[in-house]
Amino acid sequence: MPSYGEGFPISIIDALCNKCAVIATRVGGIPFLLKNEETCLFVIPGETTSIAESIERLLGDDALVNRLATNGYNLAIKEFDIDVITKVLSNIYKELESESKKNSKVVNKTLSLIPYNISR
């Protein structure tokens, strides 16, 4: 993924889930999840030599490919499994619902303090 800017690309998640070794740049959200030499090989954006060298490393080192692929797959299952994502989203919605109820009470209390003829 030789990008100059990204959030966290779905193509990386796809590669991890399919046990592919990943070559990526340290941009956007990518370095917050992937680790160089553990779950990917990082390259410098725009440096084609760096990308080529990383590809050559992977072509010549089956152990490195297997390590990156296995670690990446394990990371993907841990972070992006449907059950994990469902639980995270459910917790976010519950938190938002709770905050909404709290804010609603504050707004209603504040409105009750405004004289009737001004608030209508």
BADORO-534915 format. One record per atom (N, C-alpha, C, O): atom name; x, y negated, z. Coordinates in nm, 3 decimals. Last residue first. Layout:
REM BADORO-534915
@atomo=CA	x=X	y=Y	z=Z .
...
//
This chain:
REM BADORO-534915
@atomo=N	x=-4.149	y=-3.030	z=2.433 .
@atomo=CA	x=-4.245	y=-2.990	z=2.331 .
@atomo=C	x=-4.256	y=-3.091	z=2.223 .
@atomo=O	x=-4.332	y=-3.073	z=2.129 .
@atomo=N	x=-3.974	y=-3.138	z=2.619 .
@atomo=CA	x=-3.939	y=-3.011	z=2.558 .
@atomo=C	x=-4.035	y=-2.968	z=2.448 .
@atomo=O	x=-4.003	y=-2.875	z=2.375 .
@atomo=N	x=-4.100	y=-3.367	z=2.710 .
@atomo=CA	x=-3.979	y=-3.382	z=2.629 .
@atomo=C	x=-3.949	y=-3.252	z=2.554 .
@atomo=O	x=-3.904	y=-3.255	z=2.440 .
@atomo=N	x=-4.312	y=-3.279	z=2.863 .
@atomo=CA	x=-4.341	y=-3.366	z=2.749 .
@atomo=C	x=-4.218	y=-3.386	z=2.659 .
@atomo=O	x=-4.234	y=-3.420	z=2.542 .
@atomo=N	x=-4.184	y=-3.122	z=3.069 .
@atomo=CA	x=-4.273	y=-3.064	z=2.970 .
@atomo=C	x=-4.289	y=-3.151	z=2.846 .
@atomo=O	x=-4.279	y=-3.101	z=2.734 .
@atomo=N	x=-3.835	y=-3.168	z=3.141 .
@atomo=CA	x=-3.976	y=-3.208	z=3.159 .
@atomo=C	x=-4.061	y=-3.163	z=3.038 .
@atomo=O	x=-4.016	y=-3.167	z=2.923 .
@atomo=N	x=-3.629	y=-2.886	z=3.177 .
@atomo=CA	x=-3.661	y=-3.004	z=3.095 .
@atomo=C	x=-3.807	y=-3.039	z=3.117 .
@atomo=O	x=-3.893	y=-2.952	z=3.111 .
@atomo=N	x=-3.610	y=-2.650	z=3.308 .
@atomo=CA	x=-3.569	y=-2.771	z=3.380 .
@atomo=C	x=-3.601	y=-2.899	z=3.304 .
@atomo=O	x=-3.599	y=-3.008	z=3.361 .
@atomo=N	x=-3.667	y=-2.458	z=3.127 .
@atomo=CA	x=-3.767	y=-2.482	z=3.232 .
@atomo=C	x=-3.733	y=-2.608	z=3.312 .
@atomo=O	x=-3.820	y=-2.665	z=3.377 .
@atomo=N	x=-3.436	y=-2.449	z=2.977 .
@atomo=CA	x=-3.555	y=-2.510	z=2.917 .
@atomo=C	x=-3.660	y=-2.541	z=3.023 .
@atomo=O	x=-3.733	y=-2.640	z=3.011 .
@atomo=N	x=-3.277	y=-2.306	z=3.161 .
@atomo=CA	x=-3.241	y=-2.442	z=3.122 .
@atomo=C	x=-3.362	y=-2.515	z=3.064 .
@atomo=O	x=-3.387	y=-2.630	z=3.099 .
@atomo=N	x=-3.409	y=-2.060	z=3.162 .
@atomo=CA	x=-3.399	y=-2.137	z=3.286 .
@atomo=C	x=-3.367	y=-2.283	z=3.255 .
@atomo=O	x=-3.424	y=-2.373	z=3.317 .
@atomo=N	x=-3.375	y=-1.986	z=2.892 .
@atomo=CA	x=-3.510	y=-2.005	z=2.947 .
@atomo=C	x=-3.507	y=-2.087	z=3.074 .
@atomo=O	x=-3.592	y=-2.174	z=3.094 .
@atomo=N	x=-3.093	y=-1.967	z=2.884 .
@atomo=CA	x=-3.163	y=-2.062	z=2.798 .
@atomo=C	x=-3.302	y=-2.089	z=2.853 .
@atomo=O	x=-3.343	y=-2.205	z=2.861 .
@atomo=N	x=-3.052	y=-1.761	z=3.070 .
@atomo=CA	x=-2.992	y=-1.893	z=3.092 .
@atomo=C	x=-3.065	y=-1.998	z=3.010 .
@atomo=O	x=-3.096	y=-2.106	z=3.060 .
@atomo=N	x=-3.189	y=-1.551	z=2.947 .
@atomo=CA	x=-3.231	y=-1.596	z=3.079 .
@atomo=C	x=-3.177	y=-1.735	z=3.108 .
@atomo=O	x=-3.248	y=-1.818	z=3.165 .
@atomo=N	x=-3.035	y=-1.528	z=2.714 .
@atomo=CA	x=-3.176	y=-1.561	z=2.703 .
@atomo=C	x=-3.228	y=-1.614	z=2.836 .
@atomo=O	x=-3.304	y=-1.711	z=2.838 .
@atomo=N	x=-2.793	y=-1.439	z=2.816 .
@atomo=CA	x=-2.800	y=-1.572	z=2.754 .
@atomo=C	x=-2.944	y=-1.619	z=2.742 .
@atomo=O	x=-2.972	y=-1.737	z=2.759 .
@atomo=N	x=-2.870	y=-1.182	z=2.902 .
@atomo=CA	x=-2.817	y=-1.279	z=2.998 .
@atomo=C	x=-2.832	y=-1.420	z=2.943 .
@atomo=O	x=-2.877	y=-1.511	z=3.013 .
@atomo=N	x=-2.946	y=-1.068	z=2.656 .
@atomo=CA	x=-3.045	y=-1.080	z=2.764 .
@atomo=C	x=-3.000	y=-1.182	z=2.868 .
@atomo=O	x=-3.081	y=-1.261	z=2.916 .
@atomo=N	x=-2.699	y=-1.079	z=2.523 .
@atomo=CA	x=-2.814	y=-1.150	z=2.468 .
@atomo=C	x=-2.920	y=-1.171	z=2.576 .
@atomo=O	x=-2.978	y=-1.279	z=2.586 .
@atomo=N	x=-2.546	y=-0.905	z=2.676 .
@atomo=CA	x=-2.511	y=-1.048	z=2.671 .
@atomo=C	x=-2.628	y=-1.131	z=2.621 .
@atomo=O	x=-2.652	y=-1.241	z=2.671 .
@atomo=N	x=-2.682	y=-0.667	z=2.614 .
@atomo=CA	x=-2.673	y=-0.712	z=2.751 .
@atomo=C	x=-2.642	y=-0.862	z=2.757 .
@atomo=O	x=-2.704	y=-0.936	z=2.833 .
@atomo=N	x=-2.635	y=-0.653	z=2.339 .
@atomo=CA	x=-2.772	y=-0.657	z=2.389 .
@atomo=C	x=-2.774	y=-0.713	z=2.532 .
@atomo=O	x=-2.859	y=-0.795	z=2.566 .
@atomo=N	x=-2.356	y=-0.632	z=2.335 .
@atomo=CA	x=-2.421	y=-0.748	z=2.274 .
@atomo=C	x=-2.564	y=-0.764	z=2.324 .
@atomo=O	x=-2.609	y=-0.876	z=2.348 .
@atomo=N	x=-2.329	y=-0.382	z=2.461 .
@atomo=CA	x=-2.271	y=-0.502	z=2.521 .
@atomo=C	x=-2.335	y=-0.629	z=2.466 .
@atomo=O	x=-2.365	y=-0.722	z=2.541 .
@atomo=N	x=-2.458	y=-0.220	z=2.276 .
@atomo=CA	x=-2.508	y=-0.227	z=2.413 .
@atomo=C	x=-2.457	y=-0.353	z=2.483 .
@atomo=O	x=-2.530	y=-0.420	z=2.555 .
@atomo=N	x=-2.290	y=-0.257	z=2.053 .
@atomo=CA	x=-2.430	y=-0.299	z=2.048 .
@atomo=C	x=-2.490	y=-0.312	z=2.187 .
@atomo=O	x=-2.566	y=-0.406	z=2.213 .
@atomo=N	x=-2.052	y=-0.143	z=2.154 .
@atomo=CA	x=-2.055	y=-0.284	z=2.112 .
@atomo=C	x=-2.198	y=-0.335	z=2.111 .
@atomo=O	x=-2.226	y=-0.444	z=2.162 .
@atomo=N	x=-2.133	y=0.122	z=2.193 .
@atomo=CA	x=-2.091	y=0.041	z=2.308 .
@atomo=C	x=-2.092	y=-0.108	z=2.275 .
@atomo=O	x=-2.130	y=-0.190	z=2.359 .
@atomo=N	x=-2.180	y=0.193	z=1.926 .
@atomo=CA	x=-2.289	y=0.199	z=2.023 .
@atomo=C	x=-2.256	y=0.112	z=2.145 .
@atomo=O	x=-2.341	y=0.039	z=2.194 .
@atomo=N	x=-1.921	y=0.175	z=1.820 .
@atomo=CA	x=-2.027	y=0.084	z=1.774 .
@atomo=C	x=-2.144	y=0.080	z=1.871 .
@atomo=O	x=-2.201	y=-0.027	z=1.895 .
@atomo=N	x=-1.797	y=0.385	z=1.967 .
@atomo=CA	x=-1.747	y=0.247	z=1.975 .
@atomo=C	x=-1.855	y=0.148	z=1.934 .
@atomo=O	x=-1.880	y=0.049	z=2.004 .
@atomo=N	x=-1.950	y=0.607	z=1.882 .
@atomo=CA	x=-1.945	y=0.569	z=2.024 .
@atomo=C	x=-1.899	y=0.424	z=2.041 .
@atomo=O	x=-1.957	y=0.349	z=2.120 .
@atomo=N	x=-1.896	y=0.606	z=1.607 .
@atomo=CA	x=-2.034	y=0.593	z=1.655 .
@atomo=C	x=-2.036	y=0.548	z=1.801 .
@atomo=O	x=-2.115	y=0.461	z=1.838 .
@atomo=N	x=-1.618	y=0.650	z=1.607 .
@atomo=CA	x=-1.672	y=0.524	z=1.554 .
@atomo=C	x=-1.814	y=0.501	z=1.604 .
@atomo=O	x=-1.849	y=0.388	z=1.640 .
@atomo=N	x=-1.614	y=0.912	z=1.716 .
@atomo=CA	x=-1.542	y=0.801	z=1.781 .
@atomo=C	x=-1.601	y=0.667	z=1.737 .
@atomo=O	x=-1.630	y=0.581	z=1.820 .
@atomo=N	x=-1.758	y=1.053	z=1.525 .
@atomo=CA	x=-1.806	y=1.049	z=1.664 .
@atomo=C	x=-1.741	y=0.935	z=1.742 .
@atomo=O	x=-1.805	y=0.869	z=1.824 .
@atomo=N	x=-1.600	y=1.018	z=1.295 .
@atomo=CA	x=-1.736	y=0.963	z=1.299 .
@atomo=C	x=-1.790	y=0.955	z=1.441 .
@atomo=O	x=-1.861	y=0.860	z=1.474 .
@atomo=N	x=-1.263	y=0.915	z=1.348 .
@atomo=CA	x=-1.361	y=1.022	z=1.343 .
@atomo=C	x=-1.501	y=0.963	z=1.362 .
@atomo=O	x=-1.517	y=0.867	z=1.437 .
@atomo=N	x=-1.064	y=0.725	z=1.378 .
@atomo=CA	x=-1.167	y=0.702	z=1.277 .
@atomo=C	x=-1.267	y=0.816	z=1.262 .
@atomo=O	x=-1.350	y=0.812	z=1.171 .
@atomo=N	x=-0.874	y=0.789	z=1.578 .
@atomo=CA	x=-0.926	y=0.653	z=1.568 .
@atomo=C	x=-1.049	y=0.638	z=1.478 .
@atomo=O	x=-1.130	y=0.548	z=1.500 .
@atomo=N	x=-0.816	y=1.065	z=1.560 .
@atomo=CA	x=-0.831	y=1.001	z=1.692 .
@atomo=C	x=-0.905	y=0.868	z=1.681 .
@atomo=O	x=-0.989	y=0.836	z=1.765 .
@atomo=N	x=-0.789	y=1.101	z=1.287 .
@atomo=CA	x=-0.893	y=1.176	z=1.359 .
@atomo=C	x=-0.921	y=1.110	z=1.494 .
@atomo=O	x=-1.036	y=1.100	z=1.536 .
@atomo=N	x=-0.568	y=0.934	z=1.241 .
@atomo=CA	x=-0.696	y=0.909	z=1.174 .
@atomo=C	x=-0.811	y=0.978	z=1.247 .
@atomo=O	x=-0.917	y=0.920	z=1.266 .
@atomo=N	x=-0.368	y=1.063	z=1.393 .
@atomo=CA	x=-0.409	y=0.926	z=1.425 .
@atomo=C	x=-0.546	y=0.896	z=1.366 .
@atomo=O	x=-0.632	y=0.838	z=1.433 .
@atomo=N	x=-0.350	y=1.303	z=1.252 .
@atomo=CA	x=-0.390	y=1.304	z=1.393 .
@atomo=C	x=-0.436	y=1.166	z=1.438 .
@atomo=O	x=-0.533	y=1.154	z=1.513 .
@atomo=N	x=-0.257	y=1.200	z=1.005 .
@atomo=CA	x=-0.385	y=1.271	z=1.013 .
@atomo=C	x=-0.436	y=1.271	z=1.157 .
@atomo=O	x=-0.554	y=1.242	z=1.182 .
@atomo=N	x=-0.007	y=1.100	z=1.085 .
@atomo=CA	x=-0.109	y=1.011	z=1.029 .
@atomo=C	x=-0.247	y=1.072	z=1.037 .
@atomo=O	x=-0.344	y=1.004	z=1.072 .
@atomo=N	x=0.125	y=1.332	z=1.163 .
@atomo=CA	x=0.101	y=1.225	z=1.261 .
@atomo=C	x=-0.008	y=1.130	z=1.213 .
@atomo=O	x=-0.092	y=1.086	z=1.291 .
@atomo=N	x=0.122	y=1.467	z=0.911 .
@atomo=CA	x=0.061	y=1.526	z=1.031 .
@atomo=C	x=0.029	y=1.419	z=1.135 .
@atomo=O	x=-0.082	y=1.415	z=1.188 .
@atomo=N	x=0.261	y=1.285	z=0.742 .
@atomo=CA	x=0.127	y=1.333	z=0.708 .
@atomo=C	x=0.054	y=1.387	z=0.832 .
@atomo=O	x=-0.063	y=1.356	z=0.853 .
@atomo=N	x=0.508	y=1.255	z=0.872 .
@atomo=CA	x=0.421	y=1.139	z=0.849 .
@atomo=C	x=0.277	y=1.182	z=0.824 .
@atomo=O	x=0.183	y=1.122	z=0.877 .
@atomo=N	x=0.594	y=1.528	z=0.865 .
@atomo=CA	x=0.580	y=1.455	z=0.992 .
@atomo=C	x=0.486	y=1.337	z=0.976 .
@atomo=O	x=0.395	y=1.319	z=1.057 .
@atomo=N	x=0.599	y=1.583	z=0.588 .
@atomo=CA	x=0.513	y=1.661	z=0.678 .
@atomo=C	x=0.489	y=1.588	z=0.811 .
@atomo=O	x=0.378	y=1.587	z=0.862 .
@atomo=N	x=0.791	y=1.394	z=0.503 .
@atomo=CA	x=0.655	y=1.393	z=0.448 .
@atomo=C	x=0.560	y=1.465	z=0.543 .
@atomo=O	x=0.452	y=1.414	z=0.574 .
@atomo=N	x=1.013	y=1.488	z=0.648 .
@atomo=CA	x=0.961	y=1.353	z=0.671 .
@atomo=C	x=0.817	y=1.343	z=0.622 .
@atomo=O	x=0.731	y=1.289	z=0.691 .
@atomo=N	x=1.043	y=1.740	z=0.532 .
@atomo=CA	x=1.018	y=1.730	z=0.676 .
@atomo=C	x=0.960	y=1.593	z=0.711 .
@atomo=O	x=0.869	y=1.583	z=0.792 .
@atomo=N	x=1.107	y=1.681	z=0.266 .
@atomo=CA	x=0.979	y=1.746	z=0.297 .
@atomo=C	x=0.945	y=1.735	z=0.446 .
@atomo=O	x=0.827	y=1.721	z=0.481 .
@atomo=N	x=1.261	y=1.455	z=0.107 .
@atomo=CA	x=1.262	y=1.496	z=0.248 .
@atomo=C	x=1.124	y=1.551	z=0.286 .
@atomo=O	x=1.037	y=1.477	z=0.333 .
@atomo=N	x=1.255	y=1.342	z=-0.146 .
@atomo=CA	x=1.370	y=1.423	z=-0.110 .
@atomo=C	x=1.369	y=1.479	z=0.031 .
@atomo=O	x=1.465	y=1.543	z=0.073 .
@atomo=N	x=1.026	y=1.194	z=-0.164 .
@atomo=CA	x=1.046	y=1.300	z=-0.263 .
@atomo=C	x=1.160	y=1.394	z=-0.223 .
@atomo=O	x=1.161	y=1.511	z=-0.261 .
@atomo=N	x=1.074	y=1.007	z=0.038 .
@atomo=CA	x=0.967	y=1.105	z=0.054 .
@atomo=C	x=0.984	y=1.222	z=-0.042 .
@atomo=O	x=0.961	y=1.337	z=-0.005 .
@atomo=N	x=1.284	y=0.860	z=-0.076 .
@atomo=CA	x=1.301	y=0.929	z=0.053 .
@atomo=C	x=1.198	y=1.039	z=0.070 .
@atomo=O	x=1.230	y=1.150	z=0.110 .
@atomo=N	x=1.158	y=0.756	z=-0.303 .
@atomo=CA	x=1.268	y=0.852	z=-0.318 .
@atomo=C	x=1.293	y=0.929	z=-0.189 .
@atomo=O	x=1.320	y=1.049	z=-0.193 .
@atomo=N	x=0.981	y=0.581	z=-0.175 .
@atomo=CA	x=0.928	y=0.691	z=-0.257 .
@atomo=C	x=1.035	y=0.799	z=-0.274 .
@atomo=O	x=1.007	y=0.918	z=-0.262 .
@atomo=N	x=1.167	y=0.406	z=-0.062 .
@atomo=CA	x=1.078	y=0.484	z=0.024 .
@atomo=C	x=1.018	y=0.602	z=-0.050 .
@atomo=O	x=1.005	y=0.711	z=0.005 .
@atomo=N	x=1.283	y=0.296	z=-0.290 .
@atomo=CA	x=1.366	y=0.372	z=-0.197 .
@atomo=C	x=1.280	y=0.459	z=-0.105 .
@atomo=O	x=1.317	y=0.572	z=-0.074 .
@atomo=N	x=1.059	y=0.162	z=-0.398 .
@atomo=CA	x=1.123	y=0.271	z=-0.473 .
@atomo=C	x=1.208	y=0.358	z=-0.380 .
@atomo=O	x=1.206	y=0.481	z=-0.391 .
@atomo=N	x=1.017	y=-0.032	z=-0.200 .
@atomo=CA	x=0.912	y=0.067	z=-0.231 .
@atomo=C	x=0.975	y=0.188	z=-0.301 .
@atomo=O	x=0.946	y=0.302	z=-0.266 .
@atomo=N	x=1.256	y=-0.174	z=-0.219 .
@atomo=CA	x=1.220	y=-0.111	z=-0.093 .
@atomo=C	x=1.114	y=-0.003	z=-0.114 .
@atomo=O	x=1.120	y=0.104	z=-0.054 .
@atomo=N	x=1.237	y=-0.274	z=-0.477 .
@atomo=CA	x=1.346	y=-0.182	z=-0.443 .
@atomo=C	x=1.314	y=-0.105	z=-0.315 .
@atomo=O	x=1.340	y=0.014	z=-0.306 .
@atomo=N	x=1.028	y=-0.453	z=-0.462 .
@atomo=CA	x=1.008	y=-0.328	z=-0.535 .
@atomo=C	x=1.117	y=-0.226	z=-0.506 .
@atomo=O	x=1.093	y=-0.105	z=-0.510 .
@atomo=N	x=0.908	y=-0.648	z=-0.240 .
@atomo=CA	x=1.040	y=-0.592	z=-0.267 .
@atomo=C	x=1.025	y=-0.454	z=-0.332 .
@atomo=O	x=1.011	y=-0.353	z=-0.263 .
@atomo=N	x=0.651	y=-0.725	z=-0.172 .
@atomo=CA	x=0.712	y=-0.781	z=-0.291 .
@atomo=C	x=0.848	y=-0.726	z=-0.327 .
@atomo=O	x=0.900	y=-0.756	z=-0.434 .
@atomo=N	x=0.688	y=-0.670	z=0.173 .
@atomo=CA	x=0.601	y=-0.711	z=0.063 .
@atomo=C	x=0.679	y=-0.773	z=-0.053 .
@atomo=O	x=0.763	y=-0.861	z=-0.033 .
@atomo=N	x=0.894	y=-0.403	z=0.269 .
@atomo=CA	x=0.880	y=-0.548	z=0.267 .
@atomo=C	x=0.792	y=-0.587	z=0.148 .
@atomo=O	x=0.817	y=-0.544	z=0.036 .
@atomo=N	x=0.747	y=-0.109	z=0.416 .
@atomo=CA	x=0.832	y=-0.177	z=0.318 .
@atomo=C	x=0.803	y=-0.326	z=0.324 .
@atomo=O	x=0.702	y=-0.370	z=0.379 .
@atomo=N	x=0.727	y=0.165	z=0.639 .
@atomo=CA	x=0.698	y=0.025	z=0.608 .
@atomo=C	x=0.799	y=-0.028	z=0.508 .
@atomo=O	x=0.918	y=0.002	z=0.513 .
@atomo=N	x=0.589	y=0.475	z=0.632 .
@atomo=CA	x=0.713	y=0.403	z=0.605 .
@atomo=C	x=0.672	y=0.261	z=0.568 .
@atomo=O	x=0.592	y=0.240	z=0.477 .
@atomo=N	x=0.399	y=0.623	z=0.905 .
@atomo=CA	x=0.416	y=0.564	z=0.772 .
@atomo=C	x=0.561	y=0.521	z=0.752 .
@atomo=O	x=0.644	y=0.530	z=0.843 .
@atomo=N	x=0.407	y=0.728	z=1.152 .
@atomo=CA	x=0.284	y=0.751	z=1.075 .
@atomo=C	x=0.290	y=0.692	z=0.935 .
@atomo=O	x=0.198	y=0.710	z=0.855 .
@atomo=N	x=0.689	y=0.704	z=1.199 .
@atomo=CA	x=0.605	y=0.796	z=1.276 .
@atomo=C	x=0.478	y=0.831	z=1.200 .
@atomo=O	x=0.444	y=0.948	z=1.184 .
@atomo=N	x=0.816	y=0.514	z=1.048 .
@atomo=CA	x=0.886	y=0.641	z=1.067 .
@atomo=C	x=0.807	y=0.742	z=1.150 .
@atomo=O	x=0.853	y=0.855	z=1.169 .
@atomo=N	x=0.619	y=0.264	z=1.198 .
@atomo=CA	x=0.723	y=0.299	z=1.102 .
@atomo=C	x=0.796	y=0.426	z=1.144 .
@atomo=O	x=0.832	y=0.443	z=1.261 .
@atomo=N	x=0.282	y=0.314	z=1.273 .
@atomo=CA	x=0.417	y=0.298	z=1.327 .
@atomo=C	x=0.518	y=0.348	z=1.225 .
@atomo=O	x=0.505	y=0.458	z=1.172 .
@atomo=N	x=-0.039	y=0.153	z=1.250 .
@atomo=CA	x=0.064	y=0.243	z=1.199 .
@atomo=C	x=0.200	y=0.211	z=1.260 .
@atomo=O	x=0.228	y=0.096	z=1.296 .
@atomo=N	x=-0.177	y=-0.050	z=1.391 .
@atomo=CA	x=-0.218	y=0.088	z=1.402 .
@atomo=C	x=-0.108	y=0.185	z=1.359 .
@atomo=O	x=-0.086	y=0.287	z=1.424 .
@atomo=N	x=-0.066	y=-0.292	z=1.348 .
@atomo=CA	x=-0.125	y=-0.270	z=1.480 .
@atomo=C	x=-0.166	y=-0.125	z=1.500 .
@atomo=O	x=-0.188	y=-0.082	z=1.613 .
@atomo=N	x=0.015	y=-0.310	z=1.084 .
@atomo=CA	x=0.116	y=-0.276	z=1.185 .
@atomo=C	x=0.061	y=-0.257	z=1.327 .
@atomo=O	x=0.132	y=-0.210	z=1.415 .
@atomo=N	x=-0.247	y=-0.371	z=0.958 .
@atomo=CA	x=-0.173	y=-0.246	z=0.936 .
@atomo=C	x=-0.071	y=-0.216	z=1.046 .
@atomo=O	x=-0.070	y=-0.105	z=1.098 .
@atomo=N	x=-0.379	y=-0.609	z=0.968 .
@atomo=CA	x=-0.398	y=-0.516	z=1.079 .
@atomo=C	x=-0.316	y=-0.389	z=1.069 .
@atomo=O	x=-0.316	y=-0.308	z=1.162 .
@atomo=N	x=-0.143	y=-0.804	z=0.793 .
@atomo=CA	x=-0.278	y=-0.790	z=0.848 .
@atomo=C	x=-0.281	y=-0.697	z=0.967 .
@atomo=O	x=-0.197	y=-0.705	z=1.056 .
@atomo=N	x=0.151	y=-0.610	z=0.711 .
@atomo=CA	x=0.064	y=-0.728	z=0.696 .
@atomo=C	x=-0.072	y=-0.699	z=0.758 .
@atomo=O	x=-0.112	y=-0.583	z=0.772 .
@atomo=N	x=0.391	y=-0.444	z=0.636 .
@atomo=CA	x=0.354	y=-0.492	z=0.770 .
@atomo=C	x=0.273	y=-0.620	z=0.757 .
@atomo=O	x=0.323	y=-0.728	z=0.789 .
@atomo=N	x=0.294	y=-0.205	z=0.383 .
@atomo=CA	x=0.361	y=-0.328	z=0.426 .
@atomo=C	x=0.310	y=-0.367	z=0.564 .
@atomo=O	x=0.201	y=-0.328	z=0.605 .
@atomo=N	x=0.350	y=0.152	z=0.336 .
@atomo=CA	x=0.269	y=0.031	z=0.351 .
@atomo=C	x=0.355	y=-0.088	z=0.388 .
@atomo=O	x=0.473	y=-0.075	z=0.419 .
@atomo=N	x=0.306	y=0.480	z=0.253 .
@atomo=CA	x=0.403	y=0.371	z=0.243 .
@atomo=C	x=0.319	y=0.243	z=0.245 .
@atomo=O	x=0.227	y=0.228	z=0.165 .
@atomo=N	x=0.215	y=0.788	z=0.397 .
@atomo=CA	x=0.177	y=0.650	z=0.362 .
@atomo=C	x=0.299	y=0.561	z=0.357 .
@atomo=O	x=0.385	y=0.565	z=0.446 .
@atomo=N	x=0.139	y=1.121	z=0.307 .
@atomo=CA	x=0.236	y=1.027	z=0.365 .
@atomo=C	x=0.204	y=0.888	z=0.311 .
@atomo=O	x=0.170	y=0.872	z=0.194 .
@atomo=N	x=-0.182	y=1.261	z=0.358 .
@atomo=CA	x=-0.083	y=1.206	z=0.265 .
@atomo=C	x=0.013	y=1.115	z=0.342 .
@atomo=O	x=-0.029	y=1.042	z=0.431 .
@atomo=N	x=-0.409	y=1.380	z=0.474 .
@atomo=CA	x=-0.275	y=1.426	z=0.508 .
@atomo=C	x=-0.170	y=1.387	z=0.404 .
@atomo=O	x=-0.083	y=1.466	z=0.367 .
@atomo=N	x=-0.646	y=1.257	z=0.440 .
@atomo=CA	x=-0.612	y=1.360	z=0.343 .
@atomo=C	x=-0.469	y=1.411	z=0.359 .
@atomo=O	x=-0.414	y=1.477	z=0.270 .
@atomo=N	x=-0.647	y=1.060	z=0.631 .
@atomo=CA	x=-0.744	y=1.170	z=0.645 .
@atomo=C	x=-0.715	y=1.286	z=0.550 .
@atomo=O	x=-0.754	y=1.400	z=0.576 .
@atomo=N	x=-0.454	y=0.888	z=0.519 .
@atomo=CA	x=-0.428	y=0.956	z=0.647 .
@atomo=C	x=-0.519	y=1.077	z=0.663 .
@atomo=O	x=-0.473	y=1.184	z=0.704 .
@atomo=N	x=-0.591	y=0.801	z=0.288 .
@atomo=CA	x=-0.465	y=0.874	z=0.276 .
@atomo=C	x=-0.435	y=0.952	z=0.403 .
@atomo=O	x=-0.395	y=1.068	z=0.398 .
@atomo=N	x=-0.811	y=0.667	z=0.406 .
@atomo=CA	x=-0.831	y=0.781	z=0.316 .
@atomo=C	x=-0.705	y=0.866	z=0.305 .
@atomo=O	x=-0.712	y=0.989	z=0.311 .
@atomo=N	x=-0.674	y=0.464	z=0.541 .
@atomo=CA	x=-0.751	y=0.561	z=0.617 .
@atomo=C	x=-0.775	y=0.687	z=0.533 .
@atomo=O	x=-0.762	y=0.799	z=0.582 .
@atomo=N	x=-0.573	y=0.332	z=0.316 .
@atomo=CA	x=-0.480	y=0.392	z=0.412 .
@atomo=C	x=-0.553	y=0.496	z=0.496 .
@atomo=O	x=-0.499	y=0.605	z=0.520 .
@atomo=N	x=-0.807	y=0.246	z=0.194 .
@atomo=CA	x=-0.719	y=0.338	z=0.121 .
@atomo=C	x=-0.617	y=0.403	z=0.213 .
@atomo=O	x=-0.578	y=0.518	z=0.192 .
@atomo=N	x=-0.909	y=0.059	z=0.366 .
@atomo=CA	x=-0.973	y=0.190	z=0.364 .
@atomo=C	x=-0.884	y=0.291	z=0.292 .
@atomo=O	x=-0.885	y=0.410	z=0.325 .
@atomo=N	x=-0.680	y=-0.160	z=0.532 .
@atomo=CA	x=-0.735	y=-0.102	z=0.409 .
@atomo=C	x=-0.793	y=0.038	z=0.425 .
@atomo=O	x=-0.733	y=0.125	z=0.488 .
@atomo=N	x=-0.744	y=-0.405	z=0.738 .
@atomo=CA	x=-0.693	y=-0.269	z=0.748 .
@atomo=C	x=-0.758	y=-0.191	z=0.635 .
@atomo=O	x=-0.877	y=-0.160	z=0.641 .
@atomo=N	x=-0.666	y=-0.665	z=0.585 .
@atomo=CA	x=-0.723	y=-0.642	z=0.718 .
@atomo=C	x=-0.667	y=-0.509	z=0.762 .
@atomo=O	x=-0.557	y=-0.500	z=0.816 .
@atomo=N	x=-0.379	y=-0.804	z=0.417 .
@atomo=CA	x=-0.485	y=-0.704	z=0.432 .
@atomo=C	x=-0.545	y=-0.718	z=0.571 .
@atomo=O	x=-0.484	y=-0.773	z=0.662 .
@atomo=N	x=-0.132	y=-0.921	z=0.194 .
@atomo=CA	x=-0.229	y=-0.952	z=0.298 .
@atomo=C	x=-0.341	y=-0.850	z=0.300 .
@atomo=O	x=-0.392	y=-0.813	z=0.194 .
@atomo=N	x=0.035	y=-0.805	z=0.020 .
@atomo=CA	x=0.083	y=-0.928	z=0.082 .
@atomo=C	x=-0.009	y=-0.969	z=0.197 .
@atomo=O	x=0.031	y=-1.044	z=0.286 .
@atomo=N	x=0.090	y=-0.449	z=-0.012 .
@atomo=CA	x=0.007	y=-0.569	z=-0.007 .
@atomo=C	x=0.080	y=-0.686	z=0.058 .
@atomo=O	x=0.172	y=-0.669	z=0.138 .
@atomo=N	x=0.138	y=-0.167	z=-0.114 .
@atomo=CA	x=0.230	y=-0.281	z=-0.121 .
@atomo=C	x=0.156	y=-0.415	z=-0.122 .
@atomo=O	x=0.159	y=-0.487	z=-0.223 .
@atomo=N	x=0.085	y=0.117	z=0.000 .
@atomo=CA	x=0.000	y=0.000	z=0.000 .
@atomo=C	x=0.090	y=-0.124	z=0.000 .
@atomo=O	x=0.116	y=-0.180	z=0.107 .
//
